[in-house]
Amino acid sequence: MIAFQYNKTSLQHLEKQLKMRVRTLPIIKSKESALRMEVKRCKEEMEKHDEAYAAQLETYRTLFALWNEFDPELVKTGELIIEDKKVAGVLVPELKNASFIVAPFSLFNSPKWFADGIELLKEMAMTDIRRELLNRKLWLLENARKKTTQKVNLFEKVQIPGYQDAIRKIKRFMEDEENLSKSSQKILKSLLEQREEVTA
């Protein structure tokens, strides 16, 4: 419900508020549309990462019996460089670089597949890191999209019609007041004319 008074100042204030919302609405709608597209793109990217991870996991499982020989301390995640990037006006994390620390091991005393195993673990770790960041990005984009949709609905369904209704009420009131004033002036004028005729 929009608070207003039946006067010109209130009318001007409401007209200014209405104009601002009408001008802003297309901008908010285009932001909502951009966010919707980014959410869709992010979900598609997550599906690709899930498929890649499933394929990597399958490779891991085929070597499952051999992993007992593998020393899990051989590979560790090193430095992760994550930067914030603006996507449709929302700051989201993006992986710039990731490094891994591979402990030295003897190529002669270790099984031949160790080098491939290390590469597989690195790939799985990268896929997992990217998926975590995508998850965060999706959450941030979804949140922004929901808020933007709420704002669009607030403007379209509540505020703009509310301001239009309030402006209509004030204008009607002021017209009625003006008509009443004109009518009372006519009555007063006719009474004065009658008095002048009687005294003449």
MODELLER restraints for C-alpha pairs under 7 A, 6 or more apart:
rsr = mdl.restraints
at = mdl.atoms
rsr.add(forms.Gaussian(group=physical.xy_distance, feature=features.Distance(at['CA:1:A'], at['CA:162:A']), mean=6.92, stdev=0.5))
rsr.add(forms.Gaussian(group=physical.xy_distance, feature=features.Distance(at['CA:2:A'], at['CA:162:A']), mean=6.42, stdev=0.5))
rsr.add(forms.Gaussian(group=physical.xy_distance, feature=features.Distance(at['CA:2:A'], at['CA:163:A']), mean=6.96, stdev=0.5))
rsr.add(forms.Gaussian(group=physical.xy_distance, feature=features.Distance(at['CA:4:A'], at['CA:10:A']), mean=6.02, stdev=0.5))
rsr.add(forms.Gaussian(group=physical.xy_distance, feature=features.Distance(at['CA:6:A'], at['CA:170:A']), mean=5.25, stdev=0.5))
rsr.add(forms.Gaussian(group=physical.xy_distance, feature=features.Distance(at['CA:6:A'], at['CA:173:A']), mean=6.92, stdev=0.5))
rsr.add(forms.Gaussian(group=physical.xy_distance, feature=features.Distance(at['CA:7:A'], at['CA:170:A']), mean=6.98, stdev=0.5))
rsr.add(forms.Gaussian(group=physical.xy_distance, feature=features.Distance(at['CA:11:A'], at['CA:167:A']), mean=6.11, stdev=0.5))
rsr.add(forms.Gaussian(group=physical.xy_distance, feature=features.Distance(at['CA:11:A'], at['CA:170:A']), mean=6.63, stdev=0.5))
rsr.add(forms.Gaussian(group=physical.xy_distance, feature=features.Distance(at['CA:14:A'], at['CA:163:A']), mean=6.24, stdev=0.5))
rsr.add(forms.Gaussian(group=physical.xy_distance, feature=features.Distance(at['CA:14:A'], at['CA:167:A']), mean=6.69, stdev=0.5))
rsr.add(forms.Gaussian(group=physical.xy_distance, feature=features.Distance(at['CA:18:A'], at['CA:160:A']), mean=6.10, stdev=0.5))
rsr.add(forms.Gaussian(group=physical.xy_distance, feature=features.Distance(at['CA:18:A'], at['CA:163:A']), mean=5.97, stdev=0.5))
rsr.add(forms.Gaussian(group=physical.xy_distance, feature=features.Distance(at['CA:21:A'], at['CA:155:A']), mean=6.74, stdev=0.5))
rsr.add(forms.Gaussian(group=physical.xy_distance, feature=features.Distance(at['CA:21:A'], at['CA:160:A']), mean=6.86, stdev=0.5))
rsr.add(forms.Gaussian(group=physical.xy_distance, feature=features.Distance(at['CA:25:A'], at['CA:152:A']), mean=6.69, stdev=0.5))
rsr.add(forms.Gaussian(group=physical.xy_distance, feature=features.Distance(at['CA:25:A'], at['CA:155:A']), mean=6.96, stdev=0.5))
rsr.add(forms.Gaussian(group=physical.xy_distance, feature=features.Distance(at['CA:28:A'], at['CA:148:A']), mean=6.77, stdev=0.5))
rsr.add(forms.Gaussian(group=physical.xy_distance, feature=features.Distance(at['CA:28:A'], at['CA:152:A']), mean=6.50, stdev=0.5))
rsr.add(forms.Gaussian(group=physical.xy_distance, feature=features.Distance(at['CA:29:A'], at['CA:152:A']), mean=6.50, stdev=0.5))
rsr.add(forms.Gaussian(group=physical.xy_distance, feature=features.Distance(at['CA:31:A'], at['CA:88:A']), mean=6.71, stdev=0.5))
rsr.add(forms.Gaussian(group=physical.xy_distance, feature=features.Distance(at['CA:32:A'], at['CA:145:A']), mean=5.82, stdev=0.5))
rsr.add(forms.Gaussian(group=physical.xy_distance, feature=features.Distance(at['CA:32:A'], at['CA:148:A']), mean=5.73, stdev=0.5))
rsr.add(forms.Gaussian(group=physical.xy_distance, feature=features.Distance(at['CA:32:A'], at['CA:149:A']), mean=6.30, stdev=0.5))
rsr.add(forms.Gaussian(group=physical.xy_distance, feature=features.Distance(at['CA:34:A'], at['CA:88:A']), mean=6.05, stdev=0.5))
rsr.add(forms.Gaussian(group=physical.xy_distance, feature=features.Distance(at['CA:35:A'], at['CA:88:A']), mean=5.94, stdev=0.5))
rsr.add(forms.Gaussian(group=physical.xy_distance, feature=features.Distance(at['CA:35:A'], at['CA:141:A']), mean=6.46, stdev=0.5))
rsr.add(forms.Gaussian(group=physical.xy_distance, feature=features.Distance(at['CA:35:A'], at['CA:145:A']), mean=5.58, stdev=0.5))
rsr.add(forms.Gaussian(group=physical.xy_distance, feature=features.Distance(at['CA:36:A'], at['CA:145:A']), mean=6.57, stdev=0.5))
rsr.add(forms.Gaussian(group=physical.xy_distance, feature=features.Distance(at['CA:39:A'], at['CA:138:A']), mean=6.18, stdev=0.5))
rsr.add(forms.Gaussian(group=physical.xy_distance, feature=features.Distance(at['CA:39:A'], at['CA:141:A']), mean=6.14, stdev=0.5))
rsr.add(forms.Gaussian(group=physical.xy_distance, feature=features.Distance(at['CA:39:A'], at['CA:142:A']), mean=6.43, stdev=0.5))
rsr.add(forms.Gaussian(group=physical.xy_distance, feature=features.Distance(at['CA:42:A'], at['CA:134:A']), mean=6.87, stdev=0.5))
rsr.add(forms.Gaussian(group=physical.xy_distance, feature=features.Distance(at['CA:42:A'], at['CA:138:A']), mean=6.16, stdev=0.5))
rsr.add(forms.Gaussian(group=physical.xy_distance, feature=features.Distance(at['CA:46:A'], at['CA:131:A']), mean=6.48, stdev=0.5))
rsr.add(forms.Gaussian(group=physical.xy_distance, feature=features.Distance(at['CA:46:A'], at['CA:134:A']), mean=6.65, stdev=0.5))
rsr.add(forms.Gaussian(group=physical.xy_distance, feature=features.Distance(at['CA:49:A'], at['CA:127:A']), mean=6.42, stdev=0.5))
rsr.add(forms.Gaussian(group=physical.xy_distance, feature=features.Distance(at['CA:49:A'], at['CA:131:A']), mean=6.47, stdev=0.5))
rsr.add(forms.Gaussian(group=physical.xy_distance, feature=features.Distance(at['CA:53:A'], at['CA:124:A']), mean=6.50, stdev=0.5))
rsr.add(forms.Gaussian(group=physical.xy_distance, feature=features.Distance(at['CA:53:A'], at['CA:127:A']), mean=6.39, stdev=0.5))
rsr.add(forms.Gaussian(group=physical.xy_distance, feature=features.Distance(at['CA:56:A'], at['CA:124:A']), mean=6.41, stdev=0.5))
rsr.add(forms.Gaussian(group=physical.xy_distance, feature=features.Distance(at['CA:74:A'], at['CA:102:A']), mean=5.43, stdev=0.5))
rsr.add(forms.Gaussian(group=physical.xy_distance, feature=features.Distance(at['CA:74:A'], at['CA:103:A']), mean=4.79, stdev=0.5))
rsr.add(forms.Gaussian(group=physical.xy_distance, feature=features.Distance(at['CA:75:A'], at['CA:100:A']), mean=6.76, stdev=0.5))
rsr.add(forms.Gaussian(group=physical.xy_distance, feature=features.Distance(at['CA:75:A'], at['CA:101:A']), mean=5.75, stdev=0.5))
rsr.add(forms.Gaussian(group=physical.xy_distance, feature=features.Distance(at['CA:75:A'], at['CA:102:A']), mean=4.68, stdev=0.5))
rsr.add(forms.Gaussian(group=physical.xy_distance, feature=features.Distance(at['CA:75:A'], at['CA:103:A']), mean=6.46, stdev=0.5))
rsr.add(forms.Gaussian(group=physical.xy_distance, feature=features.Distance(at['CA:75:A'], at['CA:118:A']), mean=6.75, stdev=0.5))
rsr.add(forms.Gaussian(group=physical.xy_distance, feature=features.Distance(at['CA:76:A'], at['CA:100:A']), mean=5.68, stdev=0.5))
rsr.add(forms.Gaussian(group=physical.xy_distance, feature=features.Distance(at['CA:76:A'], at['CA:101:A']), mean=5.13, stdev=0.5))
rsr.add(forms.Gaussian(group=physical.xy_distance, feature=features.Distance(at['CA:76:A'], at['CA:102:A']), mean=6.56, stdev=0.5))
rsr.add(forms.Gaussian(group=physical.xy_distance, feature=features.Distance(at['CA:77:A'], at['CA:99:A']), mean=6.42, stdev=0.5))
rsr.add(forms.Gaussian(group=physical.xy_distance, feature=features.Distance(at['CA:77:A'], at['CA:100:A']), mean=4.58, stdev=0.5))
rsr.add(forms.Gaussian(group=physical.xy_distance, feature=features.Distance(at['CA:77:A'], at['CA:101:A']), mean=6.13, stdev=0.5))
rsr.add(forms.Gaussian(group=physical.xy_distance, feature=features.Distance(at['CA:78:A'], at['CA:98:A']), mean=6.89, stdev=0.5))
rsr.add(forms.Gaussian(group=physical.xy_distance, feature=features.Distance(at['CA:78:A'], at['CA:99:A']), mean=4.83, stdev=0.5))
rsr.add(forms.Gaussian(group=physical.xy_distance, feature=features.Distance(at['CA:78:A'], at['CA:100:A']), mean=4.50, stdev=0.5))
rsr.add(forms.Gaussian(group=physical.xy_distance, feature=features.Distance(at['CA:78:A'], at['CA:101:A']), mean=5.57, stdev=0.5))
rsr.add(forms.Gaussian(group=physical.xy_distance, feature=features.Distance(at['CA:79:A'], at['CA:98:A']), mean=5.76, stdev=0.5))
rsr.add(forms.Gaussian(group=physical.xy_distance, feature=features.Distance(at['CA:79:A'], at['CA:99:A']), mean=5.36, stdev=0.5))
rsr.add(forms.Gaussian(group=physical.xy_distance, feature=features.Distance(at['CA:80:A'], at['CA:97:A']), mean=5.92, stdev=0.5))
rsr.add(forms.Gaussian(group=physical.xy_distance, feature=features.Distance(at['CA:80:A'], at['CA:98:A']), mean=4.49, stdev=0.5))
rsr.add(forms.Gaussian(group=physical.xy_distance, feature=features.Distance(at['CA:80:A'], at['CA:99:A']), mean=6.57, stdev=0.5))
rsr.add(forms.Gaussian(group=physical.xy_distance, feature=features.Distance(at['CA:81:A'], at['CA:95:A']), mean=6.07, stdev=0.5))
rsr.add(forms.Gaussian(group=physical.xy_distance, feature=features.Distance(at['CA:81:A'], at['CA:96:A']), mean=5.37, stdev=0.5))
rsr.add(forms.Gaussian(group=physical.xy_distance, feature=features.Distance(at['CA:81:A'], at['CA:97:A']), mean=5.04, stdev=0.5))
rsr.add(forms.Gaussian(group=physical.xy_distance, feature=features.Distance(at['CA:81:A'], at['CA:98:A']), mean=6.23, stdev=0.5))
rsr.add(forms.Gaussian(group=physical.xy_distance, feature=features.Distance(at['CA:82:A'], at['CA:93:A']), mean=6.24, stdev=0.5))
rsr.add(forms.Gaussian(group=physical.xy_distance, feature=features.Distance(at['CA:82:A'], at['CA:94:A']), mean=5.45, stdev=0.5))
rsr.add(forms.Gaussian(group=physical.xy_distance, feature=features.Distance(at['CA:82:A'], at['CA:95:A']), mean=4.54, stdev=0.5))
rsr.add(forms.Gaussian(group=physical.xy_distance, feature=features.Distance(at['CA:82:A'], at['CA:96:A']), mean=5.58, stdev=0.5))
rsr.add(forms.Gaussian(group=physical.xy_distance, feature=features.Distance(at['CA:83:A'], at['CA:93:A']), mean=5.64, stdev=0.5))
rsr.add(forms.Gaussian(group=physical.xy_distance, feature=features.Distance(at['CA:83:A'], at['CA:94:A']), mean=5.33, stdev=0.5))
rsr.add(forms.Gaussian(group=physical.xy_distance, feature=features.Distance(at['CA:83:A'], at['CA:95:A']), mean=6.49, stdev=0.5))
rsr.add(forms.Gaussian(group=physical.xy_distance, feature=features.Distance(at['CA:83:A'], at['CA:96:A']), mean=6.66, stdev=0.5))
rsr.add(forms.Gaussian(group=physical.xy_distance, feature=features.Distance(at['CA:84:A'], at['CA:91:A']), mean=5.75, stdev=0.5))
rsr.add(forms.Gaussian(group=physical.xy_distance, feature=features.Distance(at['CA:84:A'], at['CA:92:A']), mean=5.32, stdev=0.5))
rsr.add(forms.Gaussian(group=physical.xy_distance, feature=features.Distance(at['CA:84:A'], at['CA:93:A']), mean=4.57, stdev=0.5))
rsr.add(forms.Gaussian(group=physical.xy_distance, feature=features.Distance(at['CA:84:A'], at['CA:94:A']), mean=6.03, stdev=0.5))
rsr.add(forms.Gaussian(group=physical.xy_distance, feature=features.Distance(at['CA:85:A'], at['CA:91:A']), mean=5.34, stdev=0.5))
rsr.add(forms.Gaussian(group=physical.xy_distance, feature=features.Distance(at['CA:85:A'], at['CA:92:A']), mean=5.34, stdev=0.5))
rsr.add(forms.Gaussian(group=physical.xy_distance, feature=features.Distance(at['CA:85:A'], at['CA:93:A']), mean=6.20, stdev=0.5))
rsr.add(forms.Gaussian(group=physical.xy_distance, feature=features.Distance(at['CA:85:A'], at['CA:94:A']), mean=6.51, stdev=0.5))
rsr.add(forms.Gaussian(group=physical.xy_distance, feature=features.Distance(at['CA:86:A'], at['CA:92:A']), mean=6.22, stdev=0.5))
rsr.add(forms.Gaussian(group=physical.xy_distance, feature=features.Distance(at['CA:90:A'], at['CA:141:A']), mean=6.86, stdev=0.5))
rsr.add(forms.Gaussian(group=physical.xy_distance, feature=features.Distance(at['CA:92:A'], at['CA:137:A']), mean=5.30, stdev=0.5))
rsr.add(forms.Gaussian(group=physical.xy_distance, feature=features.Distance(at['CA:92:A'], at['CA:140:A']), mean=6.91, stdev=0.5))
rsr.add(forms.Gaussian(group=physical.xy_distance, feature=features.Distance(at['CA:93:A'], at['CA:133:A']), mean=6.39, stdev=0.5))
rsr.add(forms.Gaussian(group=physical.xy_distance, feature=features.Distance(at['CA:93:A'], at['CA:137:A']), mean=6.41, stdev=0.5))
rsr.add(forms.Gaussian(group=physical.xy_distance, feature=features.Distance(at['CA:94:A'], at['CA:133:A']), mean=6.85, stdev=0.5))
